[in-house]
Amino acid sequence: MTDHVTPDVAPLAEYQNGICMAGAGGARPDLPITPDAMEARAREVLDAEAFGYVAGGAGSEDTMRANREAFRRWRIVPRMLVDVQHRDLSVDMLGARLPAPVLLAPIGVQGILRPDDARRAIDHGADAIVVSNHGGRQVDGAIAALDALPDVVEAVGGIVPVLFDSGIRTGADAFKAIALGARAVLLGRPYAWGLAVGGQRGIEHVLRSFLAELDLTLALSGYASVADVDRDALRRI
Ligand SMILES: Cc1cc2nc3c(=O)[nH]c(=O)nc-3n(C[C@H](O)[C@H](O)[C@H](O)COP(=O)(O)O)c2cc1C
């Protein structure tokens, strides 16, 4: 039998390993691990109006659903025979080096979905472009943000970094958006659920779980660095 070498997934993935090891010893984590479970817990602790305000999308919520469905159409094609022992998740962003390609979505950003808007924004001096449909909260029936990403990335042509949000829930989602040309991704509702469930610790838990997943996805897909992840990592089905 061929030797199977499990990649070293420390340090970021260590967060999930710790929870799994504790679980093997019978300890249940007090905060949910998956985004869906975190949302379900938030629904329990928030009053219905507050939960509905954060969870909801525009109109029939068609665009909000489309955001998630778009991720399912892109599948990761893991590659083998790559040394992924040490991984680098850092990226350059507006003159700074981010330790990981993940930010929290601010309130009040202007989301871009069209290549011509992206070019106009650059002509007007924009330092970066955020591809976003505001988490499906604006135009019901609008294109899924992920479906808009490749054309905007092409139009921007590397002149400024392209960030992405709307529908990012897992590390695999971040991997896919980066493979399609995003420099970094922003999380919206997931950190709001973390805040509702556990305050600052809840947000930290959401972020650490998310980064652990992204790190693990990189390692098991055969990428030592987020900077190396490109379209070859994906297949559209
Ligand atoms: C409760 C809430 C309020 C938001 N308010 C704004 C806003 O005022 N302006 C804006 O551009 N985006 C707003 N957004 C959109 C976020 O900035 C971000 O684009 C979106 O949440 C990302 O999608 P996701 O929630 O699926 O991760 C809001 C999102 C939520 C959940």
The ligand as a Gaussian input file, in Angstrom:
#p B3LYP/6-31G(d) Opt

LIG

0 1
 C      -27.808000      43.663000       8.624000
 C      -27.058000      44.068000       7.403000
 C      -26.993000      45.411000       7.049000
 C      -26.295000      45.794000       5.900000
 N      -26.246000      47.118000       5.573000
 C      -25.566000      47.496000       4.460000
 C      -25.497000      48.875000       4.085000
 O      -26.021000      49.757000       4.761000
 N      -24.814000      49.210000       2.979000
 C      -24.193000      48.250000       2.219000
 O      -23.558000      48.602000       1.229000
 N      -24.217000      46.944000       2.542000
 C      -24.901000      46.556000       3.645000
 N      -24.967000      45.232000       3.971000
 C      -24.285000      44.248000       3.101000
 C      -22.918000      43.864000       3.638000
 O      -21.997000      44.954000       3.602000
 C      -22.334000      42.713000       2.792000
 O      -22.251000      43.113000       1.438000
 C      -23.177000      41.444000       2.851000
 O      -23.645000      41.221000       4.163000
 C      -22.341000      40.266000       2.370000
 O      -23.154000      39.155000       2.141000
 P      -23.363000      37.956000       3.199000
 O      -24.193000      38.497000       4.317000
 O      -24.060000      36.921000       2.389000
 O      -21.976000      37.514000       3.661000
 C      -25.652000      44.821000       5.112000
 C      -25.713000      43.474000       5.485000
 C      -26.416000      43.086000       6.608000
 C      -26.470000      41.609000       6.968000

